[in-house]
Amino acid sequence: MKKITLLFAIGLLTWSCANSQEAEMPARNKDLDYSKGVSNITKVEKQLDKGLSRAVFAGGCFWCVEEVFERVRGVEEAVSGYAGPDAPKPTYELVCTGTTEYAEAVVVYYDPAKVSYEELLTAFFAGHDPTQVNRQGPDVGPQYRTAVFYQNETEKEQAQAYIDKLNASGKFSAPIATTLEPLGVFYVAEAYHQDYYPAHPNQPYVARVSKPKVEKFTKAHPELLKEGYKE
């Protein structure tokens, strides 16, 4: 039994986001300037239409969260990065140690005329397990926590109301563990993390961990999908 448990643990480690093979690959949106290393979010925002709104979410490995939002109608761009305090610039290796206050997160640029913040919350909570504390499946540590990084009191109130609704619904056997945190800063992740899901469909972690999450969302909420992702 101990041998089987050990093999299972090794398997999870191999499939975890932090231990997956990294590869340079082009971003889906060629107009965005993904620098090597980490750049401040404002470098990306300057190239987006001023009419878009912004929202930030964390729900485990950012590859999964990014792909969920890329499929939501009204979302112009989802960018992987690190949300946390205004501290020294994070790197993937540093954040993966779990010793920083940063979380792997995704900033979502969306057209509020096509999709509401509450609908984004619907997509977010459907795309991961919001009852797990400081982990998502094989990914363990505070950097993988479930969190809504609110930018104003309206977002905070809407997120709290949605969490209260989920808790009251009995949909989950455990209480929602998602934290509501004020957005300090967001740093864009290294280039090879952007659009990782569509670029590596056969990568073990993507196939065994990310894909089920994305498919769970698409099946649960077809009304939120862009035309190209509807069955």
Residue pairs with C-beta under 8 A, 6 or more apart in sequence:
12 137
12 138
13 19
13 138
14 204
15 138
15 204
15 205
15 208
15 209
16 61
16 138
16 139
16 205
17 60
17 61
17 62
17 63
17 104
17 138
17 139
17 144
17 205
17 209
18 96
18 139
19 205
20 203
20 204
20 205
20 206
21 203
22 192
23 192
23 199
23 200
24 191
24 192
25 191
25 192
25 194
25 195
25 196
25 199
25 200
26 195
26 199
27 34
27 191
27 194
27 195
28 70
28 194
28 195
28 198
29 77
31 47
32 44
32 47
32 77
32 79
32 194
33 39
33 43
33 44
33 47
34 188
34 190
34 191
34 194
35 43
35 188
35 191
36 190
36 191
37 91
37 190
38 81
38 82
38 89
38 90
38 91
38 187
38 188
38 189
38 190
39 187
39 188
40 185
40 187
40 188
41 79
41 81
41 107
41 185
41 186
41 187
41 188
43 188
44 79
44 107
44 188
45 54
48 76
48 77
48 109
49 76
51 111
52 76
52 109
52 110
52 111
53 109
53 110
53 111
53 112
53 117
54 107
54 108
54 109
54 110
54 151
55 107
55 108
55 110
55 117
55 120
55 151
55 155
56 83
56 105
56 106
56 107
56 108
56 148
56 149
56 151
56 183
56 186
57 65
57 69
57 105
57 106
57 108
57 120
57 124
57 147
57 148
57 149
58 65
58 83
58 103
58 104
58 105
58 106
58 144
58 145
58 146
58 147
58 148
58 149
59 65
59 124
59 127
59 128
59 130
59 136
59 146
59 147
60 104
60 128
60 135
60 136
60 137
60 139
60 144
60 146
61 104
61 136
61 139
61 144
61 205
61 209
61 210
62 80
62 81
62 104
62 105
62 106
62 189
62 193
63 80
63 193
63 196
63 197
63 205
63 206
63 210
64 127
64 128
64 136
64 197
64 209
64 210
64 213
64 214
65 78
65 80
65 104
65 105
65 106
65 124
65 127
65 128
66 78
66 79
66 80
66 106
66 194
66 195
66 196
66 197
67 78
67 197
67 198
67 210
67 214
68 123
68 124
68 126
68 127
68 213
68 214
68 217
69 75
69 78
69 106
69 108
69 120
69 123
69 124
70 78
70 195
71 214
71 217
71 218
71 225
71 226
71 229
72 108
72 110
72 115
72 119
72 120
72 123
72 224
72 225
72 226
73 114
73 115
73 224
73 225
73 226
73 227
74 110
74 111
74 112
74 113
74 114
74 115
74 119
75 108
75 109
75 110
75 111
75 115
75 120
75 226
76 109
76 110
76 111
77 108
77 109
78 106
78 107
78 108
78 109
79 106
79 107
79 109
79 188
79 189
79 194
80 104
80 105
80 106
80 188
80 189
80 193
80 194
80 196
81 105
81 106
81 107
81 186
81 187
81 188
81 189
82 90
82 95
82 102
82 103
82 104
82 105
82 186
82 187
82 189
83 102
83 103
83 105
83 107
83 147
83 149
83 181
83 183
83 184
83 185
83 186
84 90
84 100
84 101
84 102
84 103
84 184
84 185
85 101
85 102
85 184
85 185
86 184
86 185
87 100
87 101
87 102
89 187
90 100
90 102
90 187
91 190
92 189
92 190
92 193
94 100
95 102
95 103
95 104
95 143
96 141
96 143
98 141
98 142
98 143
100 143
101 142
102 143
103 142
103 143
103 144
103 145
103 147
104 143
104 144
104 189
105 147
105 149
105 186
107 186
108 120
110 120
115 224
117 155
117 158
118 158
118 162
119 224
121 148
121 158
121 159
121 162
122 162
122 221
122 224
123 217
123 221
123 224
124 148
125 162
125 166
125 178
126 216
126 217
126 220
126 221
127 213
127 214
127 216
127 217
128 136
128 146
128 213
129 136
129 137
129 146
130 146
130 163
130 166
130 172
130 176
130 177
130 178
131 172
131 173
131 174
131 175
131 176
131 177
132 146
132 177
133 145
133 177
134 140
134 141
134 142
134 144
134 145
135 141
135 144
135 145
136 144
136 146
137 209
138 209
145 177
145 179
146 177
146 178
146 179
147 178
147 179
147 180
147 181
148 155
148 159
148 178
148 179
148 180
148 181
149 181
149 182
149 183
149 186
150 156
150 159
150 180
150 181
150 182
150 183
151 182
151 183
156 180
156 182
159 178
159 180
160 180
163 176
163 178
163 180
166 172
166 176
167 175
167 176
196 206
197 206
197 210
197 214
200 206
201 207
201 211
218 225
218 229
222 230
222 231
